[in-house]
Amino acid sequence: MSEPDPRQQVQPTDRPGDHARGVLLGLVESLGAALRKVSKSKGARPERAVHAARVLTRRLEAAAGVLGPHTDDPDLAAALVRRAARVRRALSVLRDADVHGAAVRSLRRGAPAAWRAAIDHVVERMEGAAARVRPEAARAARKQMRALESRSLRKRLRRLGWAGPTDGGAVARAAMGRVMDAVRAAAGADLAVVANIHALRIAIKRLRYAIEAVSPWIDAAGADRAESALRRLQRRLGSVNDEDGLLARFVEASERARRTKNRAVGASLRAMVAHQRARLRTAAAEFRRAWRGAVRARLLERIESSWAGPR
C-alpha cells in the first residue's frame, strides 16, 4: 500500500499559508506513519518502510526549506529540517544494507566461480551487520515517530500562519532561484570527481522536491516535464552512488582480508575491487553523458520558464 500524497490535501486555489500548512502537516503525518511501520518491525526486515521514510524526509526537508522562511514560525520549519535529517541518518544503514546486499547478490549470479566464496563472505557480513542494527533502527524510528506525533508539534503546525508574499508565484520564483543556484554551483564542479557527482545528486534531489513544494504556483506542464527529466537524471545519479557505495564495501572487505591474512577470499576480493572500480567509472561516464545532453537541451532553463505563472 502506497503512502498518501500530501499534495492531495491542498488545492491550486489555496492561499500560500493554507498551502504551506497543508503540505507540511501532510508530510509530517506521512513520515510519522512510515516510521510507525519501521518501529513495529521488531528486528524483522523493514527495508520497504525505510525507503519510504527516507524519501519523505527529503520531501519534508525541501518543503520546510522552501515554504518555512515565509511562515510566521520559521523556527518550526528549521526544526523540521533538522528532524528530517536525523531520521534519514538513523535509517541510512538499513537502506545501504538493503541496496548493496541486492547488488552483491545480483553480482554473484554472473560472477566467476572463484569469486563466489568471497561474495558469500561479503553478503554474510553485510546481513549480519544489518541484523544487528535493525532493532536499534526500530527504536530510533519509534523515538522520532513520537516526536513527530507530539501534540505540541501538531498544534504549532495547525496554527502556522503566513508572513510572506500573498502572490504564490513570487514565493516560487524566489525559492526556486535559490535552489537552482545550488544546482548550478554543483554542476560547475569537476564531474570527473565522484564526490562532486554526489553533491550534484543531492542538489538535484532538492530541486525536484522543491518543485513539488511550490507546485500550485508553477506551470503544470512544465513542472511535469521537469519532474520526469529530473527523475531520469536521478536514476543515473543513484547508480553512481550505489556503485560507489558497493566499491567501498569491497575495499573494506579486501583490507580486512589482508589484515587477517585470509587468503581464501583475499585474491578474489582484490579482483572484485578492480571490477567494481570499472563499474563505477562506467556509471559515472554514463551520467556525465546524460548530463551533457540535459545541458544541450537547456533543461534548467526550461524548468525556470515554468515559474512564470500559476498552475
C-alpha positions as CSV (number, residue, x, y, z in Angstrom):
1,M,0.0,0.0,0.0
2,S,1.5,3.4,-1.1
3,E,1.9,6.3,1.3
4,P,-0.7,9.1,1.0
5,D,0.4,12.0,-1.2
6,P,0.4,15.2,1.0
7,R,-0.2,17.3,-2.2
8,Q,-3.7,15.8,-2.3
9,Q,-4.5,17.8,0.8
10,V,-4.0,21.2,-0.9
11,Q,-5.6,22.8,-4.0
12,P,-4.2,25.2,-6.6
13,T,-6.6,27.9,-5.3
14,D,-5.3,27.7,-1.8
15,R,-3.7,30.8,-0.3
16,P,0.0,30.4,0.3
17,G,-0.5,30.0,4.1
18,D,-3.1,27.3,3.6
19,H,-0.8,25.5,1.1
20,A,2.2,25.7,3.4
21,R,0.3,24.4,6.3
22,G,-1.4,21.6,4.4
23,V,1.9,20.4,2.8
24,L,4.0,20.5,5.9
25,L,1.3,18.8,8.1
26,G,0.7,16.2,5.4
27,L,4.3,15.3,5.1
28,V,4.8,15.2,8.9
29,E,1.8,12.8,9.2
30,S,3.0,10.6,6.3
31,L,6.5,10.4,7.8
32,G,5.1,9.5,11.2
33,A,3.1,6.7,9.6
34,A,6.2,5.4,7.7
35,L,8.2,5.5,10.9
36,R,5.4,3.6,12.7
37,K,5.9,0.7,10.2
38,V,9.6,0.7,10.8
39,S,9.2,0.8,14.6
40,K,6.9,-2.2,14.5
41,S,9.4,-4.3,12.7
42,K,10.9,-5.5,16.0
43,G,14.1,-6.7,14.3
44,A,12.4,-8.0,11.1
45,R,13.2,-6.6,7.7
46,P,11.6,-3.1,7.5
47,E,13.5,-2.0,4.4
48,R,10.5,-1.1,2.3
49,A,9.2,1.2,5.0
50,V,12.7,2.5,5.5
51,H,12.9,3.6,1.8
52,A,9.5,5.3,2.0
53,A,10.5,7.1,5.2
54,R,13.8,8.3,3.7
55,V,12.0,9.7,0.6
56,L,9.6,11.5,2.9
57,T,12.4,13.1,4.8
58,R,13.8,14.6,1.6
59,R,10.3,15.9,0.7
60,L,9.8,17.4,4.2
61,E,13.3,19.0,4.1
62,A,12.6,20.6,0.8
63,A,9.1,21.8,1.6
64,A,10.2,23.2,5.0
65,G,13.2,24.9,3.4
66,V,11.2,26.5,0.6
67,L,8.0,27.4,2.4
68,G,9.2,27.7,6.1
69,P,11.0,31.1,5.8
70,H,7.8,32.7,4.7
71,T,5.7,31.5,7.6
72,D,5.2,33.2,10.9
73,D,7.1,30.4,12.7
74,P,10.4,29.9,10.7
75,D,11.9,28.2,13.8
76,L,9.4,25.4,13.4
77,A,10.4,24.9,9.8
78,A,14.1,24.8,10.7
79,A,13.3,22.3,13.4
80,L,11.5,20.1,10.8
81,V,14.5,20.2,8.5
82,R,16.8,19.1,11.4
83,R,14.3,16.3,12.4
84,A,14.2,15.0,8.8
85,A,17.9,14.9,8.6
86,R,18.1,12.9,11.9
87,V,15.5,10.4,10.7
88,R,17.4,9.9,7.5
89,R,20.7,9.4,9.2
90,A,19.2,6.9,11.6
91,L,17.8,4.8,8.7
92,S,20.7,5.1,6.3
93,V,22.5,2.0,7.4
94,L,19.4,-0.2,6.7
95,R,18.9,1.4,3.3
96,D,22.5,0.9,2.3
97,A,22.5,-2.7,3.5
98,D,19.4,-3.4,1.5
99,V,20.6,-1.8,-1.7
100,H,24.2,-3.0,-1.5
101,G,23.1,-6.5,-0.5
102,A,20.8,-6.8,-3.5
103,A,23.6,-5.6,-5.8
104,V,26.1,-8.1,-4.4
105,R,23.7,-11.0,-4.7
106,S,23.0,-9.9,-8.3
107,L,26.7,-9.8,-9.0
108,R,27.1,-13.4,-7.7
109,R,24.8,-14.7,-10.5
110,G,27.2,-13.8,-13.2
111,A,30.5,-13.9,-11.3
112,P,33.3,-16.3,-11.9
113,A,33.2,-19.4,-9.7
114,A,36.4,-18.3,-8.0
115,W,34.6,-15.1,-6.7
116,R,31.6,-16.8,-5.2
117,A,33.1,-17.6,-1.8
118,A,34.3,-14.0,-1.5
119,I,30.9,-12.7,-2.5
120,D,29.2,-15.0,0.1
121,H,31.7,-13.7,2.7
122,V,30.7,-10.1,1.9
123,V,27.0,-10.9,1.9
124,E,27.2,-12.7,5.2
125,R,29.0,-9.8,6.9
126,M,26.6,-7.3,5.5
127,E,23.5,-9.2,6.5
128,G,25.0,-9.8,10.0
129,A,25.6,-6.1,10.4
130,A,22.1,-5.2,9.2
131,A,20.5,-7.7,11.6
132,R,22.4,-6.2,14.5
133,V,21.3,-2.6,13.7
134,R,17.6,-3.4,12.8
135,P,16.4,-3.3,16.5
136,E,18.3,-0.1,17.1
137,A,16.8,1.4,13.9
138,A,13.3,0.4,15.1
139,R,14.0,2.1,18.5
140,A,15.3,5.2,16.7
141,A,12.2,5.2,14.4
142,R,9.9,4.9,17.4
143,K,11.6,7.9,19.1
144,Q,11.3,10.1,16.0
145,M,7.8,9.0,15.4
146,R,6.7,10.1,18.9
147,A,8.4,13.4,18.3
148,L,6.5,13.9,15.0
149,E,3.2,12.8,16.6
150,S,3.5,15.1,19.6
151,R,0.5,17.3,20.3
152,S,2.7,20.3,20.7
153,L,4.2,19.9,17.2
154,R,0.8,19.2,15.6
155,K,-0.7,22.2,17.4
156,R,2.1,24.5,16.1
157,L,1.6,23.2,12.5
158,R,-2.2,23.7,12.6
159,R,-1.7,27.3,13.8
160,L,1.0,28.0,11.3
161,G,0.5,31.4,9.7
162,W,1.9,33.1,6.6
163,A,4.1,36.1,6.8
164,G,5.4,36.1,3.2
165,P,4.0,37.5,-0.1
166,T,0.4,36.7,-0.9
167,D,1.5,36.0,-4.5
168,G,2.5,32.3,-4.6
169,G,4.3,32.9,-7.9
170,A,6.6,35.3,-6.2
171,V,7.3,32.8,-3.5
172,A,8.0,30.1,-6.1
173,R,10.4,32.3,-8.1
174,A,12.4,33.4,-5.1
175,A,12.6,30.0,-3.5
176,M,13.4,28.1,-6.7
177,G,16.0,30.7,-7.7
178,R,18.0,29.8,-4.6
179,V,17.6,26.0,-5.2
180,M,18.6,26.4,-8.9
181,D,21.7,28.4,-7.9
182,A,22.8,25.5,-5.8
183,V,22.3,23.1,-8.7
184,R,24.3,25.3,-11.0
185,A,27.1,25.6,-8.4
186,A,27.2,21.8,-8.0
187,A,27.1,21.3,-11.8
188,G,30.0,23.7,-12.2
189,A,32.4,21.5,-10.3
190,D,34.6,18.9,-11.9
191,L,32.2,16.0,-12.5
192,A,35.1,13.6,-13.2
193,V,35.3,13.6,-9.4
194,V,32.8,11.2,-7.9
195,A,32.3,13.3,-4.7
196,N,31.2,16.2,-7.0
197,I,28.7,13.9,-8.7
198,H,27.3,13.1,-5.3
199,A,27.0,16.8,-4.5
200,L,25.1,17.3,-7.7
201,R,22.9,14.3,-6.9
202,I,21.8,15.9,-3.6
203,A,21.2,19.3,-5.3
204,I,19.0,17.8,-8.0
205,K,17.0,15.9,-5.4
206,R,16.4,19.1,-3.5
207,L,15.4,20.8,-6.8
208,R,12.9,18.0,-7.6
209,Y,11.3,18.1,-4.2
210,A,11.3,21.9,-4.1
211,I,9.3,21.9,-7.4
212,E,6.8,19.7,-5.7
213,A,6.5,22.1,-2.7
214,V,5.6,25.0,-4.9
215,S,3.6,23.0,-7.5
216,P,0.4,25.0,-7.3
217,W,2.2,28.2,-8.4
218,I,4.1,27.0,-11.5
219,D,3.1,25.8,-14.9
220,A,1.7,22.3,-14.7
221,A,3.0,21.0,-18.0
222,G,6.4,22.5,-17.4
223,A,6.6,21.1,-13.9
224,D,5.6,17.6,-15.0
225,R,8.2,17.6,-17.8
226,A,10.8,18.9,-15.3
227,E,9.9,16.2,-12.8
228,S,10.2,13.5,-15.5
229,A,13.6,14.7,-16.7
230,L,14.9,15.1,-13.2
231,R,13.7,11.6,-12.3
232,R,15.7,10.2,-15.2
233,L,18.9,12.1,-14.1
234,Q,18.3,10.9,-10.5
235,R,18.3,7.3,-11.7
236,R,21.7,7.8,-13.3
237,L,23.0,9.6,-10.2
238,G,21.6,6.8,-8.0
239,S,23.5,4.2,-10.0
240,V,26.8,6.2,-9.4
241,N,26.0,6.4,-5.7
242,D,25.2,2.7,-5.4
243,E,28.3,1.6,-7.4
244,D,30.5,3.9,-5.2
245,G,28.9,2.5,-2.0
246,L,29.5,-1.1,-3.2
247,L,33.1,-0.3,-4.1
248,A,33.6,1.0,-0.5
249,R,32.2,-2.3,0.8
250,F,34.6,-4.4,-1.3
251,V,37.6,-2.2,-0.5
252,E,36.8,-2.6,3.3
253,A,36.4,-6.4,2.9
254,S,39.6,-6.6,0.9
255,E,41.6,-4.6,3.5
256,R,40.1,-6.8,6.3
257,A,41.1,-9.9,4.5
258,R,44.7,-8.6,4.1
259,R,44.9,-7.7,7.7
260,T,43.7,-11.1,8.9
261,K,45.7,-12.9,6.2
262,N,42.5,-14.5,4.8
263,R,44.0,-15.9,1.6
264,A,40.8,-17.9,0.9
265,V,39.0,-14.8,-0.2
266,G,41.7,-12.1,-0.4
267,A,42.7,-12.6,-4.1
268,S,39.0,-12.8,-5.2
269,L,38.2,-9.6,-3.2
270,R,41.1,-7.7,-4.9
271,A,39.8,-8.8,-8.3
272,M,36.3,-7.7,-7.2
273,V,37.6,-4.3,-6.2
274,A,39.1,-3.8,-9.7
275,H,35.9,-5.0,-11.3
276,Q,33.8,-2.6,-9.2
277,R,36.1,0.4,-9.9
278,A,35.4,-0.3,-13.6
279,R,31.7,-0.4,-13.0
280,L,31.8,2.9,-11.1
281,R,33.8,4.5,-13.9
282,T,31.1,3.3,-16.4
283,A,28.2,4.6,-14.3
284,A,29.9,8.0,-13.8
285,A,30.6,8.3,-17.6
286,E,27.0,7.4,-18.4
287,F,25.8,10.1,-16.0
288,R,28.1,12.7,-17.5
289,R,26.9,11.8,-20.9
290,A,23.3,12.2,-19.8
291,W,24.1,15.5,-18.0
292,R,25.7,16.9,-21.2
293,G,22.5,16.0,-23.0
294,A,20.4,17.8,-20.4
295,V,22.6,20.9,-20.7
296,R,22.3,20.9,-24.5
297,A,18.5,20.6,-24.1
298,R,18.6,23.6,-21.7
299,L,16.9,21.6,-19.0
300,L,17.5,24.1,-16.2
301,E,16.4,27.0,-18.4
302,R,13.2,25.1,-19.3
303,I,12.5,24.4,-15.6
304,E,12.9,28.1,-14.8
305,S,10.4,29.0,-17.5
306,S,7.7,27.0,-15.7
307,W,7.7,29.5,-12.8
308,A,6.2,32.3,-14.8
309,G,2.5,31.8,-13.9
310,P,0.1,29.9,-11.6
311,R,-0.6,26.3,-12.0
